[in-house]
Amino acid sequence: MTTIVQVPEELSARVPAEQRGPGRARDDVRLLVSRGTRVTHHAFRELPGLLRAGDLLVVNTSPTLAAAVDGRIGDAPVVVHFSTRGDDGHWAVELREPDGRGTTRARAGTRAGTEVRLPEGVRLVVEEPVGGPEPVGGHPLGGHPVGRYRERLWWGRVEGGAVLELLRGHGRPIRYSYTTRDQPLSAYQTLFSLPSPDGAGSAEMPSAGRPFTERVVAELVRGGVGFARITLHTGVASAEAHEPPYPEWFTVPEASARAIGAAAAGGGRVIAVGTTAVRAVESAVGADGAVRACQGWTDLVVTPERGVRVVDGLLTGLHEPEASHLLMLRAVAGRAAVDRAYEEALRGLYLWHEFGDVHLLLGEETPR
């Protein structure tokens, strides 16, 4: 098997699929399908023919926020990535610096007490690293210390304005260096995105749902495939260090818990659309193996050692070789299947990242 050391630069999806040529749409991406170590190649629009009546797709409804805001520390420009709002009103943030190409790079030297001037007279005061000393009154994420993020993510308080209003007025979607240009926020919303009652959302798009269009969904429904909604608000990913996710807020509604149970009982497959959907559903599994309605912070990291208890398949993007998400893929399908699929993805020149192609991991059986 080929070991992926680095994704070739030319395989980065630089713009959304609908911008790659006249008449293109979001569902004009490719679909790699793994059934064990057997790999086949498809267009995403063929998805309805690859699933069967009784299957259930679990989708994330979290909307994407315009989470990047320009600011200044003294005379130096910085970009603040607002990641996660804690229970006490503090925000987990990442401070980055402009790289001169319209994107950002990691910033060194952030320390407690750093003040960032933001638009409209708003100030961000950095207080302590995420996973640092326990603040008085308990940790904003419900007592889940995550020490590995000390160099990157910091808790901060915002003074002089409300963060969500600041994002609406002055924010833009987080963008990484492999993309060609800034995109409107609408390019980062999926068909399943729904406004949250409290205005919360994801710092980065739950991108596995991006290729779905109304026509693909309609064909799936006509074929007897069901949909169940969950919400998980994603935090800022680590562009450089590929850390595992830290605690994130999720909700599994009662109707979705029932649908998941019914699909499993009826012989259908529970297929998560995105690693976020896996994390939410697997966080809602009780000791008896049943999914129940719940919400709260999840610090679950799905690994091959932990395994999956409910999810039978996964539709996801193609991940960097160092990404912790690959551990989840191996938990769902096994290392041999994932290695084989990525070998084929490289050979077939599939496109990586949030605007790229997608990968469906299923069991060995052949769908009807």
C-alpha angles and dihedrals in degrees: 000000000000114000112219109228098167135351108248111250092236090061094063112109101234100183135019117278093250090061096054096085146338115301094013121143137190091268091059092100130106126257123213112199124202122193100176105306093334110105129193132181125230146154114258090242088068091066095102090059092051095056129059141219110286096032116126126213114206110208133189115235097191112130119225117247127217086244103167118087130176118235143154136240102200103313094334120102117231136174118224118210108202104211115169136358112225126217091258095054096259118127130224104228139178119214114210134169130233113261097204093251099082093268134078144247134207114286123219126205103045110152140169112287095030110147123208121197111219132184122290092027093294118149131202116204114196111219113171142339119274104259091025128122114333109260121229109276096027137291115307089234095055099270102309108138113200105187096176091074096059095111097048116025123055135183112237140173123226120219130191099025148019118277097221091052089048091052092048092050103035109009131104132189116279108260130192130210097258091068122087102224146344115291129205117261089251089068088063097050120093126216088256097053114126128182112257116232091236095041093250123142146146125307087213129029120266084234102185088078094052099092093056114108130180092258093053092047092048091052091048092052091048088054093055098257113143133212129218123189127221130165126222120165107216122217129217113297121225106253093189110027102034094221121183115260118277123219113313133183116251140175129199108188123217093248091054093047089053092047092052091050092047093050092051092046091050096051095256124136122248105222118187118215100217137352088272090063090050091051093049097045095044089049089057096054115114128213089268092058095251124128114233133185111270145140137198141089119328123199093176116139110191112220134165088257092056094037127188124286104188111014115092098178143009135215109199145144126261112276133211114263091247095046117122087221089078088069088060091049089052090049089056101040110008130255095272092056093048094046091049092048094050091048088056093044091056093045091047094048095238116179122247136214134035097319094042139093126298139234127217116202115197137162125270096271121101115238118239 
